[in-house]
Amino acid sequence: MNSVEFANPGFFYLLLVLIPMVAWYIWKQRDIHASMQISSLNGFSKAPKSYKIYFRHLLFILRIFAIIFLVFVLARPQSTNSWQDVTTEGIDIVLAMDVSGSMLAEDFKPNRLEAAKDVAKEFIEARPNDRIGLVVFSGESFTQCPLTIDHVILINLLKGIKSGMIEDGTAIGTGLANAIARIKDSDAKSRVIILMTDGVSNMGNIAPVTAAEIAKTFGIRVYTIGVGTKGLAPYPMKTPWGTTQYQNMEVEIDEPVLRDIAGLTDGKYFRATDNKTLKNIYKEIDKLEKAKINVTNYSKKKEEFLFWGLLAALMILLEILLKNTLLKNTP
């Protein structure tokens, strides 16, 4: 639940000025209102009383409330979510995703890349206590999102990845090495990389098995996923006239290398041939053991002085309006 705090609570001492104000108002009450001297009030005993008698203190009350509300503005009220350091169960995970051109093949619906993004999103949402990062690779590799507990930002960045955002090709070793760099300094007891690709490594300066040996040195476990149907897969091709034609292409996944990567790092290799098997693979990985990590939930503060400022302005306007109209003194 949201709570209210004040950034400058010292300004509440200004409310002490109300004490002498009220005392002075009571002391000078007779001099505040207009008066006239007459010999006797007997002639006015049955005269109807004006509404001004009942509201004669209203102007002063409005001024008091205006001061109170202005003090609230100066004290800067802020709504905030309570925060605390907690220890929760979770692991650190980096998703390393292939975004090469072949990921547009439509043996998955709508295609391999979009299917992988949808399943990864569900996986992230199912693990709210884990720090998760995202690395993408094709001919090169870069970090789309470092390890974070803020899964809203992570999912938004996940949605933004697409084929063609970096040089085409398949640099599995480079992608794995980048993921290792993102997670190697983590203090979590359990560190995992989920590497997904649909091809054979043909680019990069780091061999996939070499990168796997580096992961083993740091105690990082790598789960590898080969994405692609058996045999041929329909691949969309743009024609010179701007239309799309489909060409069946041979599915080539370097399964021996992916198995070696998983075996060296005490992970496991999976083969996804359609949307359903890909989803089941992530569900199986979701059953990983969990280790304790520290998570800090930070508060988000929002300024709330506008409401009090509007109330103060309303009190001042009402005082000025009534003082010069309905409650105007006519000596």
Secondary structure, DSSP 8 states (H G I E B T S, - for coil): -EEEEES-GGGGGGGGGHHHHHHHHHHTHHHHS-----S-SGGGTTS---HHHHTTTHHHHHHHHHHHHHHHHHH-EEEEE--EEEEEEE-EEEEEEE-SGGGG-TTSSS-HHHHHHHHHHHHHHT-TTSEEEEEEESSSEEEEEEEES-HHHHHHHHHT--TTSS--S--HHHHHHHHHHHHTT---S-EEEEEEESS---S-SS-HHHHHHHHHHTT-EEEEEEE--SSEEEEEEE-TTS-EEEEEEE----HHHHHHHHHHTT--EEEE-SHHHHHHHHHHHTT---EEEEEEE---EEE-HHHHHHHHHHHHHHHHHHHTTTT----
